[in-house]
Amino acid sequence: FLVLAAARLAAGCTTVLVPTDNGTVIARTMELGIPFMPSELEKVYIHSRNTSVATLRGSLPPSKFGFVAIQFNPAGNFTLPLGTTEGINEAGLTVSLQTHTLAVYEPANLSKPTAIGDLTAAEYLLGCCATVDEAADALAALNVVPTPLIGKSAIGSIHLSVQDSSGASRVLEYVDGALRVYDNTDVGVLTNDPSYEWQVGNLNQYAAYPTSHSEARFALKVKSRGPFTSFAVASDGGETSTPVDPSHGTHTRFLPGGYTPPDRFVKMFLLKQTAVAHAPPRTIDDGIALATGLTNVVHIPRGAIAGPGLLEYTNWAVLKVPSARLFFYRTYENMQWKKLDLTKLDFSGATKYAPLALYEAGMGVREVSPSPTPL
């Protein structure tokens, strides 16, 4: 708890959806400011069906679906259900829990028979829902309140990014004490504060950003007498066009360059839209390649963000392919993607899976020894 409480000033995440002809690829980064520690604060857990979710009041039926999730493991030998931050289930539903400090949850509402802490929401939805609309309805039926002993004293309040195998996406967000559900299928991006509605409105400030191809030449001519050394002037002292060619990537000068949530939201949306317009990803592999590239754009090096509390950096990132039931993860220490195929896992409960270490030493560098070929 003390480690989580110290992380309250370092909490950022980015989710971006990449559509392909064969399904959506979802990329998500985690920047919670979790330090390197031998106890491994997080692990990858494989949950079978028919498991129970901890509640604050009332009870919930056992889970219908098995799922894979990243969860906090502060003591090194047990899992706190309240620590579920990321996951995908066997039906293809994916949930990313992201910080949203401006969230205002419901007050205690005894008319709803069951109450859960906000940090339990991801685990609950992964276990009970197959579609984004089912997830929205399931959460609306519960009294969601700040998690006891955590609340706003730790990672802060949250909102959720939810997708399913159809490619649909929703943002589930608590504003002014009530649940709001936004269709995020087309925008396909979520970061942190301010709220989703503000972030989408802010995109209007970038309406002139060229996401489709256009020639950027000018008809301006310059006559000169030399000699000159400027590359913009014809070497023979004659007539030249200026500029001769637009600089590569000139349009990206309008992108915000910071790591703030509004900067990341705008940058992810515009880069994704531009990439999809110019080179639409056709296959899942195409989508994974583009999603990886987009994730790299918002990767935060450790120490690059200065401030009080723990250092905010990209602890880990995941890729999810709901249509194929695939889950990939990598960490700051090792950037090689690791893949879990949910179709090959036994969620019946007959097989017990040990938690998978999330963090590993080394950067995944492999030495190559080519065979020499005589010339």
N, C-alpha and C positions, 0 to 999 in steps of 0.2 A: 504493500500500500504506500509506503514511503517513497518508493521509486516512482510509482505512478503519480503520486501527488507532486513530485518534483517536476514531472513532465508537462505540467499544465501550461507552461509558456512556450512550449515547442510542439505544436501539433498541426500538421498539414498533410493533406492527401490529394491526389489527382486521379480521377477516373475518366477514361476516354473510350468510346465505342467505335470500332472500325467495321463497317459493313462489307461483306463479301457475297459472292454469288452462292456460297455454300454455308452461310451462317455468319453471325456476328462474332468478332473477337473483341474481348474487353480487356483493357490494360488498366492496372491500378498500382499506384505507388503509395508507400507508407512513410511518412516523415514525422514520427512521434517523438524524436529525441531520446529514444531508448539507448542507453549506453552499452558498450561492449562489457559483458559480465559472464564469468564462467557458469553461472546458474542458468543461462539461456532463458531469458524472460519469455520467449515465445517458442512454440513448437507447432508442427502440423499434426492434427488429430484426425483419425478416421472413425466416425461415429456410425454405429449400426442402427437399424430401425428399432422401434419400440423402446426408445430411451426417454427419460423424463427430463423436463426443463424446470429449473428452480423458479419458484414464484414467490412473491411477497404476500399475496393473499389469494386464497382459492387454489385451484389446481387446473392442470391442462392434461389432455389425453396424451398418451405416449406418441412419439414421432412416427409418421408414416413413411418417411424417406430417410435413407442413409445419406451421409454427407461428409465432405472433407472441409476442415476449417483450420484457420490459424487462430490460436488462442494464447492468452497470457498464461505464464506458468511461473509466478513469482517465487514459489518456494522450491521449485526444481523437482518436486515429486508428486504434485497434484495439479488439477486443472480447476480454475474458477470459471464457471459457466458465464459469469458476467464479463469475462475477458474476450469473448468471441468478436473478432474484428473483420473477418473475411471468410468466404467459403462458397462452395457450389455443391448442390445435391444431385442425387441420381436421376432426378426428373429434369435437370437442366436449369433449375433456378439458381441464380447467383445473388449474393448479398455482400455489399461493402459498407462497413460502418465507418463513417468519417466525422471528424470533429466539426461542430457547429455551435460555437459558444453562445450565439445569440438565441438559441432555441429556448422556448418556454414551454414546458410540458403541461399536461393536464393537472389540475388539482386532484386530490384524493376524491375518487368518484365511486361510492359504494353501490351505485346502480349497475356498475359493471362487476360481475362476480369475481373476476380474476385481475390481479395487478402484478406487473413485472417491472424490474428495473430496466432502464434504457439500454444498458450494456448487455442485456440478455436477449434483446430483440432479434439480433442476427441469428443466434442459435435457434430461437423459436421458429422463425420464418423458414429457415433451411430444413427444419424437421417436418413442417406441416404443409408446405405450399409447393405447387408446381408451376404457377404462373404469377405474373406481376400483379394482376388484379386480385387473385386469391390472397397474395401477400398484403395488399392494401386493405382488403376487407378484414383479414385476420388481425392486423395490428389495430384497426379501428375498433374492434370488439373488445380490446383490452384497455385497462387503465395503466398507461405507461407513465412512470414517474422516475425521478433521478435515482440512480442506484445507491442504496444506503452505504455509507462510509466512503463513497466515491464522489458522486454528484459533481458539482462544478469545482471541487477542490482537486480534481485529478485531471484526466484527459479532457475534461470539459463535457458539455452536452454534445449530442450527435445528431446527424441525419443519415439517411440510408439511401444508397444507390442500388436498385434492384433490377435484374434482367431475367429473361427466360429464354427458352429454346426457340421461340418464334422470332426473336430479335427485338421484342418490345422492351422498353426501359421505363422505369418510374423513379422519381425522387420522392421519398417519404420524409416529411419535415414537420416539426412541431413549431408553430408560430402562434403567439398570443394564446397559448393554452389549448390549442386544437391541432389535430392532424391535418396537414395539407398534402395532397397527392398531385404531383406534376408529371405529365407525359414528357419524358426526356428522350424519346426514341430518335427524333430528328436532330436535336442539338447534340445529344450524346456526350456531354461533358459534365462533371461535377467536381468542385473543389471544396472550399470551406466557407468562412464568413466573407461577405454578408450572405443573406439567404439566396436561394435559387432564383426567386423572382427578380431580385436586384441584379444578379449576375446576368440573367438573360436580357434584362433591360439595358444593361451596360454594353451589350454587344452592338446596340444601335450606334454607339460612338465610333464604331469601326465599319460602318456600312459601306464606306468607299474603298475598303481593302479589296484589291483585285484577286479574287479566288479563281478566276478563269483566265485563260491565256489571252494576252493582247500585245500588240506591237507597241513599243515605247520609243520609236524613233522620232526625231524632230527634223523639220525641213530647213532649219537654220544653216546658213552657209557662212563660212569665214574665209576672207581673202587675206593673205599675209605676205610679208616680205621677210626673208630670213637672213642669216640662219637662226633657227629656234631649236630648243631642246624639248619642248613640250610635246608629249605624245598626241595631244589634241590638234596639233597643227601639222599639215601635210609636210613631209620631209623635203619636198621639192620647192617649198615656198609658195605653192599654188593654192588651190581652193580645197576646202575640206568641210565635211559635215560635222556638226558638234551637237551632242556627243556622237562619236563614231559608232558606238554600240552601248546600250545601257549596261551598267555594271551587273554582273551575275547576282541575282537575288535582290535587286533594288527594291522590289515591292515589300520585302520583309523588314525594311527599315521602319515600317509603321507598327511592327509587333512590339508589345510591351516586353521589356527584358528582365523584369524582376521575378522573384520567387513568391510574391504575395499571392493569395488566393485569386483576387481579380485578375492579376497578370497571367497566372497559370490558366485560368478559365478561358480568357480571350485567346491566348497563344495556342492552347490545345484545339479550340474550336476552329480557328482560322487555318492552322496548319493541316488539320485533318480534312477540312473542307477543300482546301487547295490540292492536297495530295490525292484525294478521291476523285476530284474533277479532272486532274491531269493524267493520273495513272490508276484507274479503278482497280482495286484488288479483286481478283477473280476467285482464287482458291483460298482455303484456310491458311496455307503456307504464306501466300501473299499477305493476308491479313496479319499474320503473326509477325512478318518482317516489318510491315508498316507500324503496327502497334508497338513493337520493340523500339523502332526509331523515334516514335512520338514520346515514349516513356523516357528515352535517353535525353530528350530535350529538356525535361523538367527534373532530371536527376540532380540532387543537391549534394555536392561534395561536403564531407564532414569538415566543419570549421568555416565554411563559406558564409554561413549566417551567424552573425555575432549577436549576443544578447544574454539576458539573465537566464538562469536555470540550465537545463541540459541542452546540449547542442542539437539543433534541428538539422537532420540530414536524411537521405533516403535509406532507411533501414533495410527495406526489402521492396520488391515489386512482384506482381503476379500477372499472368495472362489466363483468361478463361474463355473456353469455347463451348457454350451451352449446348449447341446442336450436336457436338461430338463428345460431350461429357469429358472434356480435357481440362486439366488444371496444371499450370506451370508456375514455378516460383524461383526467385533468385534473391541474393542478398548483397549488401554493400561489399562484403568481404569476398564474395564469389559471384561473378556476374554471369556464370553459365546457367542457362535455364535448366531446371529439373522438372520432369513431366510425370504427372499421375493420370492414368487413364481410369476413370471411374467405372467403365464397363467391365474392367478386369478385377474389380474389388468385390469381396463378399460382404454385403451389408445385412445379411440375415442374422448376424450375431454369433454364428457358429465359429467364425474366425476372429480371433482377437489380434488387433494390430497395435504394435508398440508405437508411441508417438515418434514422429520423425524430427530429427534435429533440423531446425531452420537455419541456424548459423553454422558455417564451416570455415575453417581456416584456409587461407590460400586464395588466390585469384583465378583458379581454374586454368592456369597456363600449362599447355602441353608442348613439350619439346618435339620438334619434327626433325627426323633424320632422313633426308632425301637420298635416294639411290643415284649415284653419279652415272651419267650417260656419256660415253665418249663422243666427242665432236668430230 
